[in-house]
Amino acid sequence: MSADTLVHRAAHYRWVILGIATFAQATSAFFVQGIGAMGVQLRRDLDLSTAELGLLLSAAQLVPLIGLPVAGELLDRFGERRVVGAGACLIAVALCAGGAAPGYVSLLLVLLVVGAGYSTAQPGGSKAVASWFDASRRGVAMGVRQAGLPLGGALSAAVLPLVAGAFGWRAALVTGGLVALLGGAVFLAWYRPPPADALADGRSAPHAPSAPRVTVGARLAARLAMLREPSMVRIMLAGTSLISAQCGVLVLTVLYLHDTTSLGAGAAALVLVAAQAAGVAGRVCLAAWSDRAASGRQGTVMTCMAAVIVGMAALMTPLGQSLVAACLLFVWLGFFGYGWYGPWVAHVAESAPPGRTGFVIGLAMSVNQIAIVVMPPTLGLLRDVTHSFAPAWGLLSALTAIALTVTVVMERTSRPGQAPRSP
């Protein structure tokens, strides 16, 4: 078969890859993203404080602190199909077994196992898209693929509270497990690596020169040294601040509307659905914009940071007490507070040295995990101690403002186009 034929087939099949990668992300994130939407039911059935509710989300995100870079290394070694498929199956087994969980502590343990499987979905799907799409299309493709997370969140926010209300929270776990199993089966059945003669840019794969053997410790130290690169520092500052804001929207939206505006639990969950749907649109639109914007992907992410600061600050004003205004603000925060992820991941992938895309994506995401683990219980504790949501919104706004200021200063003082050095 000629190289031109391979390129032609790859140009069509890449859209299949994008579809199954997005589907796998949505199904893997389905249950974890729905924890906040079930907040009222979980708080009632398990007699939880807001901090304990936040700890459930943290439990699902704890293992990825280590699991993400490990998954990235496995992806570089064994490919996306086996690693992502195995991760989805682990999520499914854990959640289905969790249907027999007797209480809160056992639910925490189940979510720890879910986090191990979830570690493969984000870097795996991102690496798949980066492999199949060239730079001119990578931003919008990555945005569509990253839209899988808020898409899964929107679906779970619509479905899981109904399941939990009608059949109990254990039935919601089993539902999440079956959804994850479906996503893993689709990825295993349909994913293929790009042909060697028909890569995303239509060129043949370069042959990397042989390198001298190094010890495992030296290799790890060299890779972790990428964390000190200016471009990676900017990436991590933006990522940790914006993922913290995303956690705030996920965990507190339903509780805020229920407690502050007396909106019913079901209606409040629908507002979270709308915010997640706005996040789907944001990830696609903002990523497409980053493909063409003169400021590039970093400029797009910085715009999202500024928008999040405005939205969080507005929630602390009298606008935040108005039901209509609060709902609009959460949709705004959904668009920018979730939408930043598409251009951000594309920027991470393009900053990676050749042959290290999986590891660099996993490493950057693992840094985000620190915020994902710490922020939900911290925000919940602030709410429990102060009996107000304003300190939580203020903390998120301040952290994002600091990160944006430092990023702007670094952007002006560092050399443009600097990327992490290859280990």
N, C-alpha and C positions, 0 to 999 in steps of 0.2 A: 504494500500500500504506500502511495507517495506521501511525501511530507505535506503537500498542499491539501490532500484529502484528510490527513490527520488534523491539520489546523482547522479545516472547515468543520469537521465533526466536533472538535473540542470547543469551537465557538458556539455551537448549539448546546452541547452537554454541560457547559459551565453554568447555564441557567438552571439545569436540573440539580447540579451540585449546590447552587445557591438556595434553591427551594428546600432541599433535604437538610442542609445545614441550619437554615432558619427554623425548620420544623423541629429538628432535634434540640435546638436551643430552647424553643418555646416549651416543649414537653418536659425537658429536664428541669426547667425553672418553674414549672407549673405549680407544684406544691409550695416550694419555698417562697415564691412571690405571693402566694395566697394567704400566708400566715397573718399578715396585717389585716387583710379583709375579714378574717375570722376572729379578729381581736375581741369583739363584743361577746361572741359565743364562748371562746376559750377562757376569757376572763371570768365569765359566769360559771361555766361547767367545771373548771379546774380551780376556781377561787384564786385567780392570779392578780398580782399587782401589775402596773404598767411596766416596771423594770423586769419582772419575771417573763412577761410577754415578749419584751425585747430580747431577752436571753434565749428564747426559742430560735429567733432568727440568727442570733450569734452562734448558736450551737451548730446550725447548718453550714455556717461559714467559717468555723474554726479550723477544721482539717485542711481546707484549701490554702491556709497560710503556708503550709509545706507542700500540699498536694499540687498546687498550680505549677510551680517550677518543676516538680517531679513529672507531672503530666506533660509539660512542655518538652522535657528531655525524652520521655517515652515516645512522644509524637515524632520527634526528629529521628528516633531510632526505628520505630515500628510502624509509623504511618497513622493516619487519622482514623481509618475504618475500624481497626481492631480496638484502638484505645477509646474512642468515643463510644463505640458499641458496648464495650465492657462496662464503661462508666454508667451508661443509661440502664443497663441490666442490674447493676449494683443498686442504683436508686430505686428501681422497681421492687427488687427483693426486700430492701430495707423497709420501704413504706408499706408494702403488703403485709410483711411480718409485724409492722407497727400497728396493724389493725387489732392486734391482741394486747397492745400496751395497756398496763393497768392504771397508769397515772402520769403525772408531770415528769418525774425523774426518768422513767422509761422512755417517754417521748423525747426528752433531751438526748438520750443515748441513741435512739433511732435517727435523730437528725444529725448526729455526729457521723454516722455511717453514710447517710445521704450526702453529706458534704464531701466525703471521699469520692463518691461517684460523680458528684457535680463538678469536681475539679477538672474533669476531662472535657466538659461541654464547651466552656468558653474558649480556651486556647485551641481546642481541636477544630471547632467550626471556624474560628478566625484564621487559623493556618490553612484550612481547606480553601477558603475564599481567597486568601493572599496568594495561594499557589495557582489558582485557576484564572485570576483576573489581573490584567496589567494595570499600571499606575493610572492610566487615563480613566479607567472604570472602577478602580479598586475602592475609591471612597464611597460611591453610591452603592456598590455591591456590599461593602462592609456595613454600611448603614442599614441596608435591607436585612442582612444577616443578624446584626445586633438588635434589630427591631424584634427579634424573636423573644427576647427577655421581657420587654413590656407587653408584647402580644400575649405571651403565656401568662403574665401577671394580670392583664385585663380579663382574659378568659377565666382564670382562677378566681379573680375577685367577683366575677359574675356567678360562677358555679359553686365554689366551695362553701360560701356562707349558706347557700340553699341546702347543700348536702349535709353540712354540719347541723343546721337548724332542724332538718327533717329526720336525719338518721344518726346524728352524733358525730363528734370530731374523729372518731376512729374510722368511720365510713369515709370521711374526707381523705384520710391517709391512704386507704385502699384505692380510692379514685385517683389520687395523685400517682400511685404506683403503677396502675394500669396505663395511665397516660404516658408515663416515662417509658414503659415497656414498648408501647407503640412507636414512640420516637426512635428508640434504639433499634427496633426491628427494621424500620424504614431506612435508617442510616446504614445498617449492615447490608441491606439488600441492594441499595442503589449507589452507594458512594464508590467512586473509582479515583485513583490518583491521576493527575494529568499525564498524558503520554509524553515520553521523553522528547519526542520530536515535535510536540505541539503544546508547548508551555503557554502561559497566559499571554506572553508578548509575541508568540509565534516563532521564537528562536529555539534552537537546540539547547539542551542543558549544558552549561559549561562544565568542563572537567576540572575539578579542584586539584591543585597540586598536592602531592603527598606531604604530610607534615610529620615532624619528629614526634615520637611518643613522649607523652608527659604523664606524670602521676595524677591520680584522681584528685588529690588535694590541690595540686597546682592548677589543674583544669578548673576546679570549682572556684579557686581564688581568682583566677583570671576572669571568669564569667561574672562573679559577683563584683569585680572591679568596675563593671559597666555602670553600677549604681552611682558612681562618682562622676560620670560624664555629665556635662552641663545639660545636654539635650534630655538625658534620662531624668535628671533632677527636675527639670521643668515638667516633664511628663508625669512624674510621680506627685508633684505638688498639685497639679491640676486634677489628677485622678483621685487622690485621697480626699481633697476638699469637695469635689463634686459627687463622689460616691457617698460621702457623709450626708450631703443634702438629699440624695436619692433614698438613703435609708430613712431619713426623717419623713419624707413623703410616704414611703411604703408603710412605716410602722404607725405614724401618728395621724394620718389623714382621717381615717374612719373614727378614731377616738376623739379627735379634735372637733369634728363636725357633730358628733353625737353629744359630747359634753358641753361644747361652747354654744352651739346653735340649736340644740335639742332636736337635731335631725335623727330620724329613725335609723337603726342599724342597717337595714336593707338599702335605704336611700343613700346613706353615707357610703356604703360599699359601691354603689353605682357611680358616685363621684370619683372614687378611686379608679373605677373602670374607665371613666372619661379621662382621668389624668394619665393612666397607662396607655390609653389609645392615643392621646396627644404625644406621649413618649414614642410610640411607634412611628407617628408622622415625623416627629422631630429627628429621630435617628436616620430616617431616609432623607428628609429634606436638608438637614444640616450637613450630612455626609456628602450629598450631591453638591451642595454649595462649596464645600471644602475642596472638591475637585477643580473648581474654577475660580475660587476667590483669590485675589491678589495676595491676601494675607496668609493663604495656605491653611493647612489643618490646625496648626497652633493658634492662628488668629481666630478661627471658628470656635475652638474650645474656649479661648479667652472671652469671646462674646457670650458664650453660655455661662461662664462664671459671673460676669457682670449681671446677666439677666436673673440668675439665681439669687444674687445679693439683693436685688430690687424686690423680688417676690417674697423672700423670707422676711425682709424688713417690713414690707407692707402688711404681712400677717400680724405684726405687733402693733399696728395702728388700729384705729376704729374700723377701718375697712375689713379687718380680719374678723370683726364681730358680726358683720353683715353676712347672711347666708349666701346671697347671690354673689357678692364680691369675693367671699372666701372660696366658693366653688370655682369662680373664674381664676383666682390666684393659684389654686391647685392644678388647674388645667395648664396655666402658664408654666408652673414649676414642673409639670409633667413633660411639657414640650422641651424645655431647656434642661431641666434637671435629669432627664433620661436621654434626651437627644444628643448630648455631648459625646456619648459613648462610641457612636459610629465613627466620626472623624478622629477621635482619640485612639481607637484601636488601629485604624489605618495608619496613623502617625507612628504608633509603636512598631507595627510591622515593617514600615519603610525605614525605620531607624535601626533595624536589626542587621547584624553582619550576615553575609551569605552562609546558609546552612545552619543558622541559629535562630530562625524565625520563631519556632515553637518555644524554645527556651526563653527568649526575650519577652514574648507575649506572656508566657506563664510567670516570669519574674515580675513584670510590671503589674500584672493582675494580683500577684501574691502580696505586693506592697499595699494595693487597695484593700486587700482582705483585712489588714490591721484595722482600718477604719470600719469595715463592715462588721467585724467582730466587736469592736469597742463601742461604736456609736449607738446601736439600738438599746442596750441596757442603760447606757449613760443618759440618753434622751428620756427614757422611761423613768429613770431615777430622778432626774430633774423635775419631771412632771409630778412624781409622787411627793417629793420633798417640798416643792414650792406651790403645789396645787394650781399651777398655771403652765400653759404651753409657751408663754413668751420667752422664758429663759432658753428653751430648746431652740426656738427659731432664732434667737439672738446669737446663740453659740454657733449655729450653722452659718449664719450670715457673716459673723466675724471671722470664722476660719476661712471661708471662701474669699473674703476681702483681703486677708493677710496673704493667702496663697496667690491671689491675682497680683497684688502689689509686688511680691517677691519675683513672680514670673516676669512681670514687665521690666523690672530692674535687670534681671538676668538676661532677658531678651536683648536689651540695649547694650549690655556690656560684653556678651559672648559673641563669638564669631558665628555668622550665619551659616546654616547648613551643616553644622557640626553634628556628627553621629557617633554612636558608641563604637569603640575600636573592637575589632575582631580578636577574640582571645587566642 
